[in-house]
């Protein structure tokens, strides 16, 4: 996994700053002790001091202000490796010093790039070495004095301890973060469960409210509002499928007299009995169209079948005796029928045709079924 893939934050800048500052300070002492026995110019010593004492702080200053800390620190580690390769060649590859520089460079990149980081570190360090060799030639002096060798061994030990300590600290923080995340996840799951239950309740309530908005309170049938929104859809479906659609419009004969004679509650019982009779087929859409007017929308039903159905309703309702207190009430129906496409190809045309047929049924003596002309 690359450094940019883990999307690091400021902690990487802080960790690298600590590791780099400690390691470069140790190198300043270790390499300086070795250089003291050699004849290096003031310029080399100046670059040496800038490299190992000032350089880590400059990189930290730059990384803190970078928009992409991860990418910046990756570039800084590559620059570290390049410069350590340069110093290994400048110092003529003393064995223990070169070993320390190689180990530190590969560890740094391996922490963020794995085995690929090791290979990159070796390649970049070789580039730094090549830059010096191409300029001054290849010079090799493997020997270091006893005290310098001992200090270099201590240096690499201390650096590895710093890296290990940092890794341990990060591991502990990651474990703490995992515990907090698990706790937060459990709390979130509980909250999601409660939220889901609330959403289900709200959804059920919305369905009930929608049903109530589309239903007639007295009879439980669909109301005219629902019919207006459904009629066009059903008509379009029948047009698309090449099916008939019949519309039965019925009116309770002399309903005003029932209210006047027996009272409005008796009239309500009559309406409810008719509503119960109309709820027979699942695909039918039964509506209370007006005060005592009812409408049946019959998708896929031909005129002949619709007429037979209407006659059955009329005869059944005529024979029905509705008990209300001490009263026995018998009522009749007048019915008008219109069928798509013969009696109209639009909703308004079908309604007009059915209404005209109902008018002829009522004016012709009531208690009868008439089909639109």
MIFIBA-104726 format. One record per residue (C-alpha): residue number from 1; x, y, z. Coordinates in nm, 2 decimals. Layout:
ATOM	NUM	X	Y	Z
...
***
This chain:
ATOM	1	0.00	0.00	0.00
ATOM	2	0.14	0.34	-0.10
ATOM	3	0.17	0.64	0.13
ATOM	4	-0.09	0.83	-0.06
ATOM	5	-0.33	0.54	-0.05
ATOM	6	-0.35	0.55	0.33
ATOM	7	-0.43	0.92	0.31
ATOM	8	-0.20	1.02	0.60
ATOM	9	-0.25	1.33	0.81
ATOM	10	-0.02	1.54	1.02
ATOM	11	0.09	1.25	1.23
ATOM	12	0.31	1.13	0.95
ATOM	13	0.48	1.46	0.93
ATOM	14	0.54	1.46	1.31
ATOM	15	0.67	1.10	1.31
ATOM	16	0.91	1.16	1.02
ATOM	17	1.03	1.48	1.17
ATOM	18	1.11	1.31	1.50
ATOM	19	1.28	1.01	1.33
ATOM	20	1.48	1.22	1.09
ATOM	21	1.59	1.47	1.35
ATOM	22	1.71	1.20	1.59
ATOM	23	1.88	0.99	1.32
ATOM	24	2.05	1.28	1.14
ATOM	25	2.18	1.41	1.48
ATOM	26	2.33	1.07	1.55
ATOM	27	2.48	1.06	1.20
ATOM	28	2.63	1.41	1.26
ATOM	29	2.82	1.27	1.55
ATOM	30	2.90	0.93	1.40
ATOM	31	3.01	1.06	1.06
ATOM	32	3.18	1.37	1.21
ATOM	33	3.39	1.14	1.43
ATOM	34	3.50	0.96	1.12
ATOM	35	3.55	1.27	0.91
ATOM	36	3.77	1.43	1.19
ATOM	37	4.04	1.18	1.11
ATOM	38	4.03	1.28	0.74
ATOM	39	4.13	1.59	0.56
ATOM	40	3.80	1.74	0.44
ATOM	41	3.76	2.10	0.32
ATOM	42	3.56	2.37	0.50
ATOM	43	3.31	2.35	0.22
ATOM	44	3.25	1.98	0.28
ATOM	45	3.21	2.04	0.65
ATOM	46	2.97	2.32	0.58
ATOM	47	2.75	2.10	0.36
ATOM	48	2.78	1.83	0.62
ATOM	49	2.65	2.06	0.90
ATOM	50	2.37	2.19	0.68
ATOM	51	2.27	1.83	0.58
ATOM	52	2.25	1.68	0.92
ATOM	53	2.16	1.97	1.15
ATOM	54	1.95	2.21	0.94
ATOM	55	1.81	2.00	0.67
ATOM	56	1.55	1.80	0.89
ATOM	57	1.40	2.12	1.02
ATOM	58	1.37	2.27	0.67
ATOM	59	1.18	1.96	0.55
ATOM	60	0.95	1.98	0.85
ATOM	61	0.87	2.34	0.78
ATOM	62	0.79	2.26	0.42
ATOM	63	0.58	1.95	0.50
ATOM	64	0.37	2.14	0.76
ATOM	65	0.27	2.39	0.49
ATOM	66	0.21	2.14	0.21
ATOM	67	-0.14	2.07	0.08
ATOM	68	-0.06	1.70	0.04
ATOM	69	0.14	1.59	0.35
ATOM	70	0.16	1.23	0.24
ATOM	71	0.30	1.30	-0.11
ATOM	72	0.54	1.56	0.04
ATOM	73	0.68	1.32	0.30
ATOM	74	0.72	1.05	0.04
ATOM	75	0.93	1.29	-0.17
ATOM	76	1.13	1.39	0.14
ATOM	77	1.21	1.03	0.22
ATOM	78	1.33	0.98	-0.14
ATOM	79	1.55	1.29	-0.10
ATOM	80	1.69	1.15	0.23
ATOM	81	1.79	0.83	0.05
ATOM	82	1.95	1.02	-0.24
ATOM	83	2.15	1.24	-0.01
ATOM	84	2.26	0.94	0.21
ATOM	85	2.39	0.77	-0.10
ATOM	86	2.58	1.09	-0.18
ATOM	87	2.74	1.10	0.16
ATOM	88	2.83	0.73	0.15
ATOM	89	3.03	0.79	-0.17
ATOM	90	3.18	1.12	-0.04
ATOM	91	3.31	0.93	0.26
ATOM	92	3.44	0.66	0.04
ATOM	93	3.21	0.38	0.16
ATOM	94	3.33	0.31	0.51
ATOM	95	3.18	-0.03	0.60
ATOM	96	2.98	0.04	0.91
ATOM	97	2.87	0.39	0.80
ATOM	98	2.75	0.26	0.46
ATOM	99	2.57	-0.02	0.64
ATOM	100	2.39	0.23	0.86
ATOM	101	2.29	0.45	0.58
ATOM	102	2.15	0.16	0.37
ATOM	103	1.96	0.01	0.66
ATOM	104	1.80	0.34	0.76
ATOM	105	1.70	0.44	0.41
ATOM	106	1.54	0.10	0.33
ATOM	107	1.36	0.09	0.67
ATOM	108	1.21	0.43	0.61
ATOM	109	1.06	0.35	0.28
ATOM	110	0.97	-0.01	0.37
ATOM	111	0.74	0.12	0.65
ATOM	112	0.52	0.29	0.39
ATOM	113	0.58	0.10	0.07
ATOM	114	0.67	-0.26	0.18
ATOM	115	0.92	-0.46	-0.02
ATOM	116	0.87	-0.22	-0.31
ATOM	117	1.00	0.06	-0.08
ATOM	118	1.32	-0.14	-0.02
ATOM	119	1.38	-0.17	-0.39
ATOM	120	1.31	0.20	-0.45
ATOM	121	1.55	0.29	-0.16
ATOM	122	1.83	0.09	-0.31
ATOM	123	1.78	0.24	-0.65
ATOM	124	1.77	0.60	-0.53
ATOM	125	2.07	0.54	-0.31
ATOM	126	2.26	0.40	-0.60
ATOM	127	2.16	0.71	-0.80
ATOM	128	2.32	0.93	-0.53
ATOM	129	2.63	0.72	-0.53
ATOM	130	2.65	0.74	-0.91
ATOM	131	2.63	1.12	-0.90
ATOM	132	2.94	1.14	-0.68
ATOM	133	3.13	0.86	-0.87
ATOM	134	3.06	1.03	-1.20
ATOM	135	3.20	1.36	-1.06
ATOM	136	3.50	1.25	-0.85
ATOM	137	3.56	0.89	-0.95
ATOM	138	3.52	0.57	-0.74
ATOM	139	3.72	0.57	-0.41
ATOM	140	3.67	0.30	-0.15
ATOM	141	3.80	0.31	0.21
ATOM	142	3.61	0.05	0.42
ATOM	143	3.80	0.09	0.75
ATOM	144	3.67	0.29	1.05
ATOM	145	3.84	0.33	1.38
ATOM	146	3.73	0.12	1.68
ATOM	147	3.55	0.41	1.86
ATOM	148	3.38	0.52	1.54
ATOM	149	3.27	0.16	1.47
ATOM	150	3.14	0.12	1.82
ATOM	151	2.95	0.45	1.80
ATOM	152	2.81	0.35	1.46
ATOM	153	2.68	0.03	1.61
ATOM	154	2.52	0.23	1.89
ATOM	155	2.38	0.47	1.64
ATOM	156	2.20	0.21	1.44
ATOM	157	2.08	0.05	1.76
ATOM	158	1.94	0.37	1.89
ATOM	159	1.78	0.46	1.56
ATOM	160	1.61	0.12	1.54
ATOM	161	1.48	0.17	1.89
ATOM	162	1.33	0.51	1.80
ATOM	163	1.16	0.36	1.50
ATOM	164	1.03	0.06	1.70
ATOM	165	0.91	0.29	1.98
ATOM	166	0.72	0.50	1.72
ATOM	167	0.57	0.19	1.57
ATOM	168	0.47	0.07	1.91
ATOM	169	0.30	0.40	2.00
ATOM	170	0.12	0.40	1.67
ATOM	171	0.01	0.04	1.73
ATOM	172	-0.13	0.13	2.07
ATOM	173	-0.32	0.43	1.92
ATOM	174	-0.45	0.21	1.64
ATOM	175	-0.58	-0.04	1.90
ATOM	176	-0.75	0.24	2.10
ATOM	177	-0.90	0.37	1.78
ATOM	178	-1.03	0.02	1.69
ATOM	179	-1.19	-0.01	2.03
ATOM	180	-1.35	0.33	1.99
ATOM	181	-1.46	0.25	1.64
ATOM	182	-1.62	-0.08	1.75
ATOM	183	-1.80	0.10	2.03
ATOM	184	-1.91	0.37	1.79
ATOM	185	-2.01	0.11	1.53
ATOM	186	-2.23	-0.07	1.79
ATOM	187	-2.39	0.26	1.89
ATOM	188	-2.44	0.34	1.53
ATOM	189	-2.60	0.01	1.46
ATOM	190	-2.83	0.06	1.75
ATOM	191	-2.91	0.41	1.63
ATOM	192	-2.97	0.28	1.28
ATOM	193	-3.20	0.01	1.41
ATOM	194	-3.40	0.26	1.60
ATOM	195	-3.40	0.49	1.30
ATOM	196	-3.52	0.21	1.07
ATOM	197	-3.80	0.13	1.31
ATOM	198	-3.90	0.49	1.31
ATOM	199	-3.88	0.51	0.93
ATOM	200	-4.09	0.19	0.90
ATOM	201	-4.35	0.35	1.13
ATOM	202	-4.34	0.67	0.93
ATOM	203	-4.37	0.47	0.61
ATOM	204	-4.67	0.28	0.75
ATOM	205	-4.83	0.60	0.87
ATOM	206	-4.78	0.76	0.53
ATOM	207	-4.95	0.46	0.36
ATOM	208	-5.24	0.49	0.61
ATOM	209	-5.26	0.86	0.55
ATOM	210	-5.25	0.81	0.18
ATOM	211	-5.52	0.55	0.20
ATOM	212	-5.73	0.77	0.41
ATOM	213	-5.68	1.06	0.16
ATOM	214	-5.79	0.82	-0.12
ATOM	215	-6.08	0.66	0.07
ATOM	216	-6.44	0.77	0.14
ATOM	217	-6.47	0.78	0.52
ATOM	218	-6.82	0.63	0.53
ATOM	219	-6.81	0.35	0.28
ATOM	220	-6.43	0.27	0.27
ATOM	221	-6.45	0.28	-0.11
ATOM	222	-6.21	0.50	-0.32
ATOM	223	-6.31	0.86	-0.35
ATOM	224	-6.34	1.08	-0.66
ATOM	225	-5.99	1.22	-0.60
ATOM	226	-5.84	0.88	-0.63
ATOM	227	-6.05	0.80	-0.94
ATOM	228	-5.94	1.11	-1.12
ATOM	229	-5.57	1.01	-1.07
ATOM	230	-5.63	0.64	-1.16
ATOM	231	-5.87	0.66	-1.45
ATOM	232	-5.62	0.81	-1.70
ATOM	233	-5.36	0.55	-1.60
ATOM	234	-5.59	0.25	-1.64
ATOM	235	-5.72	0.39	-1.97
ATOM	236	-5.37	0.42	-2.10
ATOM	237	-5.28	0.07	-2.00
ATOM	238	-5.59	-0.07	-2.17
ATOM	239	-5.51	0.13	-2.48
ATOM	240	-5.15	-0.01	-2.48
ATOM	241	-5.26	-0.37	-2.43
ATOM	242	-5.56	-0.35	-2.67
ATOM	243	-5.81	-0.43	-2.39
ATOM	244	-6.16	-0.30	-2.32
ATOM	245	-6.24	-0.09	-2.02
ATOM	246	-6.59	-0.06	-1.89
ATOM	247	-6.73	0.20	-1.66
ATOM	248	-7.05	0.15	-1.45
ATOM	249	-7.21	0.45	-1.30
ATOM	250	-7.50	0.38	-1.06
ATOM	251	-7.74	0.60	-0.85
ATOM	252	-7.96	0.50	-0.56
ATOM	253	-8.32	0.57	-0.66
ATOM	254	-8.51	0.82	-0.44
ATOM	255	-8.23	0.84	-0.19
ATOM	256	-8.35	1.18	-0.06
ATOM	257	-8.68	1.02	0.04
ATOM	258	-8.49	0.76	0.24
ATOM	259	-8.31	1.03	0.43
ATOM	260	-8.63	1.23	0.48
ATOM	261	-8.83	0.92	0.59
ATOM	262	-8.59	0.72	0.80
ATOM	263	-8.32	0.97	0.87
ATOM	264	-7.96	1.03	0.75
ATOM	265	-7.82	0.74	0.96
ATOM	266	-8.05	0.50	0.77
ATOM	267	-7.93	0.66	0.45
ATOM	268	-7.57	0.59	0.56
ATOM	269	-7.66	0.22	0.62
ATOM	270	-7.80	0.20	0.27
ATOM	271	-7.47	0.35	0.13
ATOM	272	-7.26	0.11	0.33
ATOM	273	-7.46	-0.19	0.21
ATOM	274	-7.41	-0.10	-0.15
ATOM	275	-7.04	-0.04	-0.10
ATOM	276	-7.00	-0.39	0.05
ATOM	277	-7.18	-0.54	-0.25
ATOM	278	-6.95	-0.36	-0.50
ATOM	279	-6.63	-0.50	-0.36
ATOM	280	-6.62	-0.83	-0.54
ATOM	281	-6.33	-0.85	-0.79
ATOM	282	-5.97	-0.75	-0.69
ATOM	283	-5.90	-0.57	-1.02
ATOM	284	-6.22	-0.36	-1.00
ATOM	285	-6.19	0.00	-0.88
ATOM	286	-6.51	0.08	-0.68
ATOM	287	-6.56	0.45	-0.59
ATOM	288	-6.81	0.66	-0.42
ATOM	289	-6.85	0.92	-0.70
ATOM	290	-7.10	1.16	-0.53
ATOM	291	-7.36	1.16	-0.25
ATOM	292	-7.56	0.86	-0.36
ATOM	293	-7.37	0.79	-0.69
ATOM	294	-7.12	0.51	-0.71
ATOM	295	-6.88	0.42	-0.99
ATOM	296	-6.71	0.09	-1.09
ATOM	297	-6.40	0.10	-1.31
ATOM	298	-6.36	-0.24	-1.48
ATOM	299	-6.03	-0.27	-1.66
ATOM	300	-6.02	-0.55	-1.93
ATOM	301	-6.40	-0.60	-1.92
ATOM	302	-6.61	-0.60	-2.23
ATOM	303	-6.95	-0.42	-2.25
ATOM	304	-7.15	-0.74	-2.25
ATOM	305	-6.99	-0.87	-1.94
ATOM	306	-7.02	-0.53	-1.77
ATOM	307	-7.39	-0.52	-1.85
ATOM	308	-7.44	-0.87	-1.70
ATOM	309	-7.25	-0.75	-1.39
ATOM	310	-7.46	-0.44	-1.36
ATOM	311	-7.78	-0.64	-1.39
ATOM	312	-7.66	-0.87	-1.11
ATOM	313	-7.59	-0.57	-0.89
ATOM	314	-7.93	-0.42	-0.97
ATOM	315	-8.13	-0.74	-0.90
ATOM	316	-7.93	-0.82	-0.58
ATOM	317	-7.97	-0.48	-0.44
ATOM	318	-8.34	-0.47	-0.52
ATOM	319	-8.39	-0.79	-0.32
ATOM	320	-8.18	-0.67	-0.03
ATOM	321	-8.36	-0.58	0.29
ATOM	322	-8.17	-0.34	0.50
ATOM	323	-8.26	-0.34	0.87
ATOM	324	-8.23	-0.02	1.05
ATOM	325	-8.39	-0.02	1.40
ATOM	326	-8.75	-0.12	1.35
ATOM	327	-8.74	-0.03	0.98
ATOM	328	-8.70	-0.27	0.68
ATOM	329	-8.57	-0.07	0.39
ATOM	330	-8.56	-0.19	0.02
ATOM	331	-8.40	0.03	-0.24
ATOM	332	-8.34	0.01	-0.62
ATOM	333	-8.06	0.12	-0.85
ATOM	334	-8.04	0.30	-1.18
ATOM	335	-7.73	0.22	-1.38
ATOM	336	-7.55	0.36	-1.68
ATOM	337	-7.27	0.18	-1.87
ATOM	338	-7.00	0.30	-2.11
ATOM	339	-6.71	0.10	-2.25
ATOM	340	-6.38	0.20	-2.42
ATOM	341	-6.33	0.24	-2.71
ATOM	342	-6.69	0.22	-2.84
ATOM	343	-6.83	0.49	-2.61
ATOM	344	-6.53	0.71	-2.58
ATOM	345	-6.15	0.71	-2.59
ATOM	346	-6.08	0.96	-2.32
ATOM	347	-6.18	0.97	-1.95
ATOM	348	-6.41	1.27	-2.00
ATOM	349	-6.58	1.10	-2.30
ATOM	350	-6.64	0.78	-2.10
ATOM	351	-6.78	0.97	-1.80
ATOM	352	-7.02	1.17	-2.02
ATOM	353	-7.14	0.85	-2.20
ATOM	354	-7.20	0.67	-1.87
ATOM	355	-7.38	0.97	-1.72
ATOM	356	-7.60	1.00	-2.03
ATOM	357	-7.69	0.63	-2.00
ATOM	358	-7.76	0.67	-1.63
ATOM	359	-7.99	0.97	-1.71
ATOM	360	-8.18	0.76	-1.96
ATOM	361	-8.22	0.49	-1.69
ATOM	362	-8.36	0.73	-1.44
ATOM	363	-8.58	0.91	-1.68
ATOM	364	-8.70	0.58	-1.82
ATOM	365	-8.85	0.47	-1.49
ATOM	366	-8.55	0.39	-1.27
ATOM	367	-8.44	0.05	-1.14
ATOM	368	-8.28	-0.04	-1.47
ATOM	369	-7.95	-0.07	-1.66
ATOM	370	-7.89	0.13	-1.97
ATOM	371	-7.59	0.12	-2.20
ATOM	372	-7.44	0.43	-2.37
ATOM	373	-7.56	0.49	-2.72
***
